[in-house]
């Protein structure tokens, strides 16, 4: 396999950090537009379209389980994409993941329903969902690595936060699209209307592909390749030198359970017969929370460039645990104003502290030659648990699906490992980029043992 030549190891020209951050934003927006329209559809549409509508509780449980399937596929995708990204560069993975996500999402919009194809319909749905998971496995890690390695050392938090701003932007767009689609009459919504959001992803995929194809490889990776430092087996180096950091990232990534519970389970609960809020009103809660998050994420990230990653991350993890309990309680009361305020507080503000800082926090734990593998494998194992948190929440909520307090305690418990991981991690916001991941006194693997 080929790697960049020494000539490509020159420093990036002025403006490249912004280009890398923009490419990360647009690609992540598409990836997570696709990912979150699936979440909305799994909560509101798929139980009636792909599963047995005569048993609503079981149909909803199975539909939410398909949401988690992609998270189960992500660790396997991370192993492959992390290896390729640390061998051949960040740019190739960013382009590949964009194409795969756009294709798999478009195909979901073309699938036959249960009424048309019987039990084959949910099988095909799961297969497409697996492809979405493989794509997402490499997206955030490659985009975050690209942004971090292009960024000025004192602004790595800010520039890497564009990846998560893109994620929230994609979720916002997905929510707005579903708000429009939800206005259709029930028969049109269930026959063809739900397909439209999945088909729309093609246009954004084409635009994102053009932008990412023009992006330069990072100076840090180019230098690593030019000096013979590209690992032959990044996973072996990662587990030998960074195993503790991989465990920290796995534990830290469990904070994503806040997002999946907020986005999927809380939506299903609020629109169930137990509460009775309308689909449109609850979709607006998500839309406005994500709009606030778009502003909050870069602000939290900028603060982390000043005071450090750990304190900002801890604000997000601890604050989210308590705020989500308040949000689920507000839903149980049936008060829409209270639900809106606490939803924005929990997800738009407090969760954004952890969400905005983790791309820099996790990425700075690893050396350049294993950064993409470390981030991809660590986050995707943690995200796999977070993805199935929705299914567990549906079980914990009981036969009536209305035990919000049990779900709140469950979500809070999943915020404990991220707190422990952050407290045990090193503070890295002032470490020079070329020294990230290096330990005092650690023996560096000789170049001849790791070079291609």
C-alpha positions in Angstrom: 0.0 0.0 0.0 1.3 3.4 -0.9 1.7 6.4 1.5 2.3 10.1 0.9 5.7 11.0 -0.5 8.1 13.3 1.4 7.1 16.1 -0.8 3.7 16.0 0.7 5.0 16.5 4.2 5.2 20.3 3.8 3.2 22.4 6.1 -0.4 23.1 5.1 -1.0 26.5 3.4 -2.8 29.3 5.3 -6.6 28.6 5.5 -6.2 24.9 5.5 -7.5 24.5 9.1 -10.7 26.2 8.1 -11.0 24.0 4.9 -10.5 20.9 7.0 -13.0 22.0 9.6 -15.6 22.9 6.9 -15.1 19.5 5.2 -15.5 17.8 8.6 -18.7 19.9 9.3 -20.4 19.1 6.0 -19.5 15.4 6.0 -20.6 14.9 9.6 -23.8 16.8 8.9 -24.6 14.4 6.0 -23.5 11.3 8.0 -25.7 12.2 11.0 -28.6 13.6 9.0 -28.8 10.1 7.6 -28.2 8.5 11.0 -30.9 10.6 12.8 -33.6 10.4 10.1 -33.3 6.7 10.8 -33.7 7.4 14.5 -36.8 9.5 14.0 -38.3 7.0 11.5 -37.5 4.1 13.9 -39.5 5.8 16.7 -42.4 7.1 14.6 -42.8 5.2 11.2 -41.0 1.9 11.0 -43.1 0.1 13.7 -46.0 0.5 11.3 -44.2 0.0 8.1 -41.7 -2.8 8.6 -43.1 -4.7 11.7 -46.4 -6.2 12.8 -48.6 -3.1 13.6 -51.2 -5.3 15.3 -48.8 -5.6 18.3 -47.6 -1.9 18.8 -45.4 -2.5 21.8 -43.4 -5.4 20.2 -43.2 -3.5 16.9 -41.8 -0.5 18.6 -39.3 -2.6 20.5 -38.1 -4.3 17.3 -37.9 -1.1 15.4 -35.8 0.6 18.2 -33.6 -2.5 18.1 -32.8 -1.9 14.4 -31.6 1.5 15.5 -29.1 -0.2 17.7 -27.9 -2.7 15.0 -25.8 0.0 13.4 -24.0 0.6 16.7 -23.2 -3.1 16.9 -21.6 -2.9 13.4 -19.6 0.1 14.2 -16.7 -1.6 16.2 -16.0 -3.9 13.3 -16.0 -1.0 10.9 -13.7 0.9 13.2 -11.1 -1.9 13.2 -10.9 -1.8 9.4 -11.3 1.9 8.8 -9.0 2.8 11.6 -6.3 0.5 10.2 -6.6 2.0 6.7 -6.8 5.6 8.0 -3.5 5.2 9.9 -1.8 3.4 7.0 -3.0 5.5 4.0 -4.3 8.8 5.5 -7.4 10.6 6.8 -8.6 11.9 3.5 -9.3 8.5 2.0 -11.5 7.4 4.9 -13.4 10.7 4.9 -14.3 10.2 1.2 -15.2 6.5 1.6 -17.5 7.0 4.6 -19.4 9.7 2.8 -20.1 7.6 -0.2 -21.1 4.5 1.8 -23.5 6.5 4.1 -25.2 8.3 1.2 -25.7 5.0 -0.7 -27.0 3.0 2.2 -29.4 5.8 3.2 -30.8 6.1 -0.3 -31.4 2.4 -0.4 -33.4 2.5 2.8 -35.8 4.9 1.0 -36.2 2.3 -1.7 -37.0 -0.7 0.4 -40.2 -2.6 0.1 -42.5 -2.6 3.2 -43.7 -5.5 5.3 -47.0 -5.4 3.4 -45.1 -5.7 0.1 -42.3 -8.2 0.9 -43.2 -9.8 4.2 -40.4 -10.8 6.6 -37.8 -9.9 3.9 -38.5 -6.2 4.4 -37.1 -5.9 8.0 -34.1 -8.1 6.9 -33.2 -5.7 4.2 -33.7 -2.8 6.6 -31.2 -4.3 9.0 -28.6 -4.9 6.2 -28.8 -1.2 5.2 -28.6 -0.2 8.8 -25.4 -2.2 9.1 -23.9 -0.3 6.2 -24.8 2.9 7.9 -23.0 1.7 11.0 -19.8 0.8 9.1 -19.8 4.2 7.6 -20.3 6.1 10.8 -17.5 4.0 12.4 -14.9 6.0 10.5 -16.6 9.3 10.0 -16.1 11.2 13.2 -12.6 9.7 13.9 -11.3 10.6 10.5 -12.9 14.0 10.4 -11.7 14.8 14.0 -8.1 13.6 13.2 -8.1 15.7 10.1 -9.2 18.8 11.9 -6.9 18.3 14.9 -3.8 17.7 12.8 -4.5 20.8 10.6 -5.4 23.1 13.6 -3.1 25.6 15.3 -1.9 24.0 18.6 -3.7 26.6 20.8 -7.1 26.1 18.9 -7.3 22.4 18.5 -10.5 22.3 20.6 -12.2 24.9 18.5 -11.4 23.4 15.1 -12.1 19.8 16.1 -15.5 20.9 17.5 -16.7 21.4 13.9 -17.1 17.7 13.6 -19.7 17.6 16.3 -21.2 20.9 15.2 -21.8 19.1 11.9 -23.3 16.2 13.8 -25.8 18.5 15.5 -26.4 20.3 12.2 -27.3 17.0 10.6 -29.6 16.2 13.4 -31.3 19.6 13.1 -31.8 19.2 9.4 -33.1 15.7 9.9 -35.6 16.9 12.5 -36.8 19.8 10.3 -37.3 17.5 7.3 -39.3 15.1 9.5 -41.4 18.0 10.8 -42.4 18.8 7.2 -43.0 15.1 6.4 -45.1 14.6 9.6 -47.7 17.1 8.3 -48.7 14.6 5.6 -51.9 12.6 6.1 -51.3 9.3 7.8 -51.9 7.2 4.7 -49.5 9.3 2.6 -46.9 9.4 5.3 -46.8 5.6 5.7 -47.0 4.9 1.9 -44.4 7.3 0.4 -43.8 10.3 2.6 -41.3 8.6 5.0 -39.1 7.8 2.0 -38.4 11.4 1.0 -36.0 12.3 3.8 -33.8 9.2 2.9 -33.7 10.1 -0.8 -32.7 13.7 -0.1 -29.4 12.6 1.3 -28.0 12.1 -2.2 -27.7 15.8 -3.0 -25.7 16.5 0.1 -23.5 13.5 -0.5 -22.5 14.8 -3.9 -21.6 18.2 -2.5 -19.7 16.7 0.4 -17.8 14.4 -1.9 -16.6 17.3 -4.1 -15.4 19.3 -1.0 -13.6 16.3 0.6 -11.8 15.3 -2.6 -10.1 18.7 -2.7 -8.8 18.5 0.8 -5.1 18.1 1.5 -3.7 15.3 3.7 -2.7 16.6 7.2 0.9 17.8 7.8 1.2 15.5 10.8 0.4 12.4 8.9 2.5 13.4 5.9 5.5 13.9 8.1 4.9 10.6 9.9 4.7 8.8 6.5 7.7 10.7 5.0 10.0 9.8 8.0 9.1 6.1 7.9 6.8 6.2 10.9 3.6 4.7 9.5 2.7 1.6 11.5 2.5 -1.7 9.6 -0.1 -2.9 12.1 -1.6 0.2 13.9 -3.8 -2.0 16.1 -0.8 -3.8 17.5 1.0 -0.5 18.3 -2.3 0.9 19.7 -2.9 -1.9 22.1 0.8 -2.1 23.2 1.3 1.6 23.8 -2.2 3.1 24.3 -4.4 0.4 25.8 -5.3 2.5 28.8 -6.3 5.4 26.6 -8.5 3.1 24.5 -10.3 2.0 27.7 -10.8 5.7 28.7 -12.3 6.5 25.3 -14.6 3.5 25.5 -15.8 4.6 28.9 -16.0 8.2 27.8 -18.1 7.4 24.7 -20.9 6.0 26.9 -21.9 9.7 27.4 -23.5 9.4 23.9 -26.3 7.4 25.6 -27.7 10.9 26.5 -28.1 11.6 22.8 -29.7 8.3 21.9 -32.2 8.4 24.8 -33.0 12.0 24.1 -33.4 11.6 20.3 -35.2 8.2 20.1 -36.6 6.9 23.4 -37.9 10.2 24.8 -39.5 10.9 21.4 -41.3 7.6 21.4 -42.3 8.0 25.1 -43.7 11.6 24.6 -45.8 10.6 21.6 -47.1 7.4 23.1 -50.6 7.0 24.5 -49.1 7.3 28.0 -48.3 11.0 27.4 -50.0 12.0 24.2 -47.8 14.9 22.9 -47.9 15.4 19.1 -45.1 14.3 16.8 -44.6 17.8 15.5 -44.3 19.5 18.9 -41.7 17.0 20.1 -39.7 17.2 16.9 -39.5 20.9 17.5 -38.0 20.3 20.9 -35.2 18.4 19.2 -34.8 21.0 16.5 -34.5 23.9 18.9 -32.2 22.0 21.2 -29.9 21.2 18.3 -30.1 24.8 17.2 -28.8 25.9 20.6 -26.2 23.2 20.4 -24.8 24.6 17.2 -23.9 27.8 19.1 -22.9 26.0 22.4 -20.5 23.5 21.0 -17.8 25.9 19.6 -18.2 28.0 22.8 -17.5 25.1 25.1 -14.7 23.9 22.8 -13.1 27.4 22.8 -13.3 27.4 26.6 -11.5 24.0 26.7 -8.6 25.7 24.7 -8.3 28.1 27.6 -8.9 26.0 30.8 -8.5 22.4 29.6 -10.5 19.5 28.2 -11.2 17.7 31.5 -13.2 20.4 33.3 -15.4 21.2 30.3 -16.0 17.5 29.6 -16.9 16.9 33.2 -19.5 19.7 33.2 -21.1 18.0 30.3 -21.1 14.5 31.7 -22.3 15.4 35.2 -24.7 18.0 34.1 -26.3 15.8 31.5 -27.0 13.0 34.0 -29.1 15.4 36.2 -30.7 17.4 33.3 -31.9 14.3 31.5 -33.8 13.2 34.6 -35.5 16.6 34.6 -36.3 16.4 30.9 -38.0 13.0 31.2 -39.9 14.2 34.3 -41.1 17.2 32.3 -42.4 14.9 29.5 -44.3 12.8 32.1 -46.2 15.9 33.3 -47.4 16.6 29.7 -46.3 20.2 30.0 -44.9 21.2 26.7 -43.3 24.5 27.8 -41.5 22.7 30.6 -40.5 19.9 28.3 -39.1 22.5 25.8 -37.1 24.4 28.3 -35.6 21.4 30.0 -34.9 19.7 26.7 -32.9 22.6 25.5 -31.0 22.8 28.8 -30.2 19.1 28.9 -29.3 18.5 25.3 -28.6 21.9 23.7 -26.4 23.3 26.5 -25.1 20.8 29.1 -24.6 17.8 26.8 -22.9 20.1 24.3 -20.0 20.6 26.8 -19.0 16.9 26.6 -20.1 16.6 23.0 -18.1 19.6 21.8 -14.8 18.8 23.6 -14.5 15.0 23.1 -13.0 15.1 19.5 -10.0 17.0 20.9 -10.0 15.3 24.3 -9.9 11.8 22.8 -7.7 12.6 19.8 -5.0 14.2 21.9 -4.6 11.0 23.9 -3.0 9.2 20.9 0.1 9.6 18.8 -0.3 10.5 15.1 0.5 7.0 13.9 -2.4 5.4 15.8 -4.7 8.4 16.3 -7.5 7.4 13.9 -7.4 3.7 15.1 -7.5 4.8 18.7 -10.4 7.2 18.3 -12.4 4.9 16.0 -12.1 1.7 18.0 -12.6 3.4 21.4 -15.5 5.5 20.4 -17.3 2.9 18.4 -17.2 0.3 21.2 -18.7 2.9 23.6 -21.2 4.1 21.0 -22.3 0.5 20.4 -23.5 0.3 24.0 -25.0 3.8 23.7 -26.9 2.7 20.6 -28.6 -0.2 22.4 -29.3 2.1 25.4 -32.6 2.9 23.5 -33.6 -0.8 23.5 -32.6 -1.2 27.1 -34.6 1.9 28.0 -37.7 0.5 26.2 -37.4 -2.7 28.4 -36.7 -0.8 31.6 -39.7 1.5 31.0 -42.0 -1.5 31.6 -45.0 -3.0 29.8 -46.7 0.4 29.6 -43.5 2.1 28.5 -44.0 4.9 31.0 -41.5 4.3 33.8 -39.5 7.4 33.0 -37.7 7.5 36.4 -36.1 4.1 35.7 -34.9 5.3 32.4 -33.5 8.5 34.0 -31.6 6.5 36.5 -30.3 4.2 33.8 -29.1 7.2 31.7 -27.4 8.7 34.8 -25.6 5.4 35.5 -24.2 5.5 31.9 -22.7 8.9 32.7 -20.6 7.6 35.5 -17.9 5.8 33.4 -17.3 9.0 31.4 -16.7 10.9 34.6 -14.2 8.3 35.8 -12.5 8.3 32.4 -12.1 12.1 32.4 -10.8 12.2 36.0 -8.1 9.6 35.2 -7.0 11.2 31.9 -4.1 13.6 31.4 -4.8 17.2 30.5 -3.4 17.8 27.0 -4.7 21.2 25.8 -1.2 22.8 26.1 0.8 19.8 24.7 2.4 20.5 21.2 0.7 18.6 18.4 3.8 16.6 17.5 4.2 15.4 21.2 0.6 14.3 21.7 0.4 10.6 22.8 4.1 10.5 23.8 4.9 9.5 27.4 7.9 10.6 29.3 10.4 7.7 29.4 8.4 5.6 27.0 10.5 3.8 24.4 9.4 4.7 20.9 9.1 1.8 18.5 12.0 2.0 16.0 11.1 3.2 12.5 12.3 0.0 10.9 9.9 -2.0 13.0 6.8 0.1 12.1 7.5 1.4 8.6 5.8 0.0 5.6 
